[in-house]
Amino acid sequence: MESFSLILAIVVVTALAFDFTNGFHDTANAMATTISTGALKPKVAVAMSAVLNLVGAFLSVEVANTISKGLVDEAGIRPEVIFAALVGAILWNLLTWLVGLPSSSSHALMGGLIGATVASAGFGAVHGDVLVTKVLIPAIAAPLVAGLAAMLATRLTYRMGKKADGKAAEKGYRAGQIASAGLVSLAHGTNDAQKTMGIITLALVAGGTLAPDSDPPMWVILSAGIAIALGTYLGGWRIIRTMGKGLTDLQPQQGFAAQTSAATVILASSHLGFSLSTTHSVSGSVMGAGLGRKGGVVRWSTATRMFVAWGLTLPAAALVAAVAEWVCGFGSWGTAVVAVFLVASSAAIWKISRREVVDHTNVNDHDVPGEESSGVVTQAMAAVSPPPAGTVTEEFAATIPAPADTAPPAKTTV
């Protein structure tokens, strides 16, 4: 019984650690556009988001129930399985944070849970219908719906504001952007904090502390809300930089449209119990807002890297979790090895991140990804191409002999 109590305590602490990484990993979802447009100062923005994340955690338990009751078979789950799942999710969150890519913490968690469950109890312990209808389909639909809504909202916003006074309209949109950012933060707390509630509840059921099909206890709701709020206040500045400046350049009108669209999609999905990725929703809305403004652009090189990370999230977290579960299967010493590996890897990632510090003082300092230097092929083509008409290159000019003086030299008379 002592051994069981210890592993259950480790699982709860690790789950709250994941919730903390979820907070700073996803701060960008709520506040990146608000910070990039200057509507709020960075530290004020993350403080506001943290408070609303905490409030949002108390609004619903539908998503928590999807994870604790629907995704995997509770009967085949041991606390060690959940611990392994959390290891996979945490490491993926930290790696993508290090490179500044806004990937889905939700999918990292579910990928870890699926991988560890399959390694422990086989594929039959995963409920495929729930995975498809409440995870995979929303993962594809969310960015598309949010992006389309943001693009239409941006165009409508600019059309309605044509005759408005420029400064007054911009001030109004900044105020609206702050309100919509608060709504996204509330929605994020409602959706993402519940995932940790669900995973802790699943652990308590697996350990026999709670009866099957139980809702999350109040202490679980409170602790999950506090953990995600603390992580949000820390601020995932690397991802905020990518989301706010790396995908597109946003004006207040676009920021308002993007955040309002994303918040609507997230809140609707939370009400329906869909374990939606807030990252996918907000990223899609930011790109849609970028395309919605005349002359606006989306930096597809950054977007492509982000899409690749999205595609890798589920399988990568699942693979790490499956290996962790295999090691945990050797007994207490195996669990201890996995725990040491998690702590050491997390410390190493943090140390690497200190080589180039990104914080609230430089989060808006960013080189535009579309302005990279020319590639080798481009440079080679430029070297062999003839110069445009009417221009002479320096190299070609050097081969032309200097013109002789037009006036004949004066004769010398003796």
N, C-alpha and C positions, 0 to 999 in steps of 0.2 A: 504493500500500500504506500510506503514511503517513496519507493521508486516511481510509482505511478504519479503521486502528487508532485514529485520533482519534475517529471517530464511534462506534466500538464502546466505547471508554472512556467517552464521554459517556453512552451508553445504560446502561452498568453503574452509573455514578455516579447517574444519574437514577433507575434502578430501586431503588437502595439508599435514595435520598431518599424515594421512594414508600413503601418499607418502613418508614422512620422515621415518616412521617405515618400509616401504617397502625397503628403501635404506639401513638401518643398518641391517635389517633382512636378506637381500639377498647379502650383501657384500661378504659373503662366496662363493657365486656362482662363482664370478670372481677371487677372490684372495686367497682362502683357500689353494689350492695346491701350489701356488707360495710362500706363507708364510711358509707352512710346509716343503717344500724342501729347503728353504733358498735362493731362487732365488732373492727375494726382502725383504727388511726389512719391518716389519708390517706397520709402519706409511707411508712409501713411497708407499707401495702397495695400501693402501686405498685412498691416495691422488690421485694417478694415476687413480684409478677406478672411483673416484668421477668426475674428469674432463671428462673422456670418457663417463660416464653416462649422463652428461649434453649435450655433443655433440650428443650422440645417440638419445636424445629426439627429435631432429630436423630432423631426417632422414626419418620418415614415420608417417602416421596417420591411417594406415589400422586397427591396433588393436584397436585404440581409436574408430573408426567407428563401429567395431564389438560390442563394449560395448554400445555405445551411440545410435546406430541405430538398432542393430540386436537381442540382448539377451532378452530384455523385450519390452513390448508395451509402447511407450512413452506417449500415450494418458492416460494411467491409473496411471501415476507416478506423485507424488507430491514431493516437496523438502524435506518434512519430511520423506518420504520413503527412499530417498537417504541418509539422515542423519542416519536413523536407520541402513541401510546397512553398512555404514562406521563404526558405533559403533561395530557391530559384527566382521568386518574385523580387526579393530585395536586391539580389546581385544584378538582375536585369535593370531594375530602376536606377541603381547607382552607375552602371556602365553607360546607360543612355543619358543620364544627367551629366556625366563627365564630358561627353562629346556634344552636349547641348541639343540633343534630339528629343522633341516632344512625343514620346511613345506612350502607350497606354498602360498605366499602373493596374487597371482593372484586368486587362488581358494577361498581364504578367502574373497576377494572382491566380487567375483561372487556369492559365497554362501550367503553372506550378502545381495546382491542385489536381489537374488531369494527369500530368506526368507522374506524380507521386502515387496517385490512386491506381493507375495502370500498372506501375511497377510493383505495387503491393497486392492488388486484388484482380488484376486483369482488366481488359477492355469492357467486360460486361458490367463493371461497377460504375461506369460513366453513362449517364443518361443522355444518349445522343440527341433525342428530340429536344430536350431542354437546351443543350449546347447549340443546336442549329437555330431554334426559334428565338431564344432569349440572349444569345451571345453573338453568334456569327452573322446572322442577318442584320441585327442592329449595328454591328461593326461596319458593315458595308453601307447600310442605308443612312446612318447618322451623318457622316460627313457630306454625303450627297444632298440630303434634305436640308441640312444647316447651310451648306454652301449656296444652294439655289435660293433659299429664303434670304440669305444675306445679300446676294447679288441683286435680287429684285428690290429688297428694302433699300439698298444703297442707291439704286437708280431712282426709286421713288423719292428718296430723301433729297437728292440733288435737284430733282425736278420741282419739288415743292418749295425748295429754298432758293430758287433762281432770283426771285425779286426781293428776298430778305436782305436786310443790312448785313454786310459781311461779318463785322466784329460781333454784333449782337447775336447773329445766328451761330457763330462759332462758340460763343460763350454758352448759349443754350444747349448746343450739342455736347459740349464738355460736361455740363451738368447732367444731361441725359445719359452720357457715357458712364458717369460715376454711379448713377442709379442702376443702369443695366449691369455694370460690373458687380455691384452688390447682389443683384439677382443671380448672376452666374455663381458667385461665391456661395450663396444660399443653396443653389441647386447642386453645387459640387459637394457640399457637406451632406446634403440629403442623399446623394447617389453614392459617393465614394466612401464616406465614413461607414456606410452600411455594409460595405464589403468586408471590412475588418470585423464588424459586429457579427456578420454571418460566419466568418471563419473561426472566430472564438466560440461562438455558439456551437458550431459543428464539433470543435474540439471537446467542449464540455459534454456534448451528447456522446461522443466517441469514448470519453473517459468515464461515462456513467454518472456524471454529476447532474446532468439534466435529462429529462425524459425526451424521447424522440418527438419531433415536430414541435418543440418548444420555441417560443419567441425569445429574442435576446433579453436577458435580465437588464434591469436599469443600470447596474454598475458597469455592464459591458457597453451599453450605449454611451454612458458618461465618459468612460475611459477612452473609447474610440474617438469621441468628439474632441476631447482634450488633446489626444495625440496628433490628430490631423491638423488641429488648430495651431499647435506648437510648430509643426513642420511647415505649415503655411507661413507663419510669421518669420521663420528662418529665411525663407525666400529662395526659390530655385533660380537664381539670377542668370545662370547659363541658358536655361531654357526660356526664360523671359526674354532674353536678348534675341534668341532665334525666332520666337513667336512674334515679338513686337517689331523687329527690324529685318530679320532674315528672310521672311516669306514675301513681304511686300511693304510698301511705305503707306501708312494709313493716316488719313485726316480724321478729325473728330467725327464727321458725319459717318465715315466708314466704320470707325470704332463703335459708335453707337449701334449701327445696323448689325454689325457682326456679333456683338455681345447679346443684343436682344434676341436675335435669331437662335444663338446657341443656348441661351437660358431657356427659351421656349421648348426646344427639342429635349433638353436634359430633364426639365421638370415633368414633361409629358411622359418620358420613358420611365422616370422614377415612380410615377403614379401607377404605371402599368406593370412594374416589377422587372423591367428590362435592365440587365446589368450593362448599361451603356458606357462607352468610353467617353468621358468628358473631353479628353484630349482630341479624339477624332472629331467630335462635334465642333469644338472651338477652332481647330485647325481648318476644318472645312469652311466654317463661317468666315474666317480671316481671308482665306483664298477667294471665297465668293465676293467678299467686300472689295478685295483688290481688283477683281475683274469687273465689278459693278461700276466703278468710276471711270469716266471717259479718260483715256490715257493712262489708266492704272495698269500695273503689271504684276504678275506673280513670278517670283524667281524659281523657276522649275528645277534648277539644280538642287536647291535646298529642299524643295518639295519632294523630289525623287528620293533623296536620302531618307527623308521622313517616311515615305511610303514603304521603302525597303525595311526600315526599322519596324513599322507596323506589321508587315508580313512575317518578320522573324520573331516577334514578341511571344506569341503562343508556343511555337515549337522550341525556341531557345529556352524559355523558362521551364517548359515541360521536360526538356532533356536534362537540365541541371537538377531539377527536382527529382527526376527518376534516378539519377546517379546518387543523389543525396539519400534517397530512400533505400537504395541498395546497400549503401554503407551503414545506414542506421540499422539495417536488418541484422548486423553482426552483434547487436546488443548495446549495452550502455556505453562501452568504449567507442563503438561506431558513432553513436549520437554525439559523444564528446568530440570526436574528430571532426564531424561536420560543423559543430558549433565553433570550434577553434578556427576552422577554415573560413567560416562566414565572417568572424570578427577580424581575422588577418586580412582577408580580401577587402573588406570594407575600409580598414585602416589604410591599406595600400592605395585604394582608389582615392581616398581623401588626400593622401600625401601627394599623389600625382596632380590632383586638382590645384594644389597650392603653387604649382609652377607658373600658372597663369590665373591669377585671382580675378574673378568677376563678382562684383557686389553692387550695392545700390549706388555707389559713386561713379561707376563706369558702365552701367547696364545699357545705356543708350549709345555708347561709343561702339560703332560697328562698321566695318568695311562692307560695302554692298557686294554680295556674292557674285552678282552679274558683271562686276568690273575686274575679274581676274585677268592676269596677264595673258597674252596670246599664247596659244599652244605652239609646238614645234612645227606642225604642218603649216599653220597660218604664217609663221615667220618665214618658212622656206618659200612659200608662194609669194610673199611680199618681196623676197630678195630677188626672184627671177622675173617678176612681172615688170613690164615697161612702165615708166612713170606716166602719170596723166599728162595730157596735152598741155603745153605751156609751162611745165615744171621741169626742173633739172635737179637731179639728186646731187649730193655733195660728191659721191664717188665718181659720177659721170663728169661732173664739172672739173674734177681734178685732172681728167685725161685730155681736156681741150687746151691746146696751147694758147698762151696769152696773145691777144691780137697785137699786131705791130702798130706802131704809131702811124697815124694817117698822114701827118705832115712830114715831108722829106727833111732829112737832117740839114742843118745850115752848113753851107760851104765855108771852109776856112781860107781866107786870102792871105797869102804871104807877101 
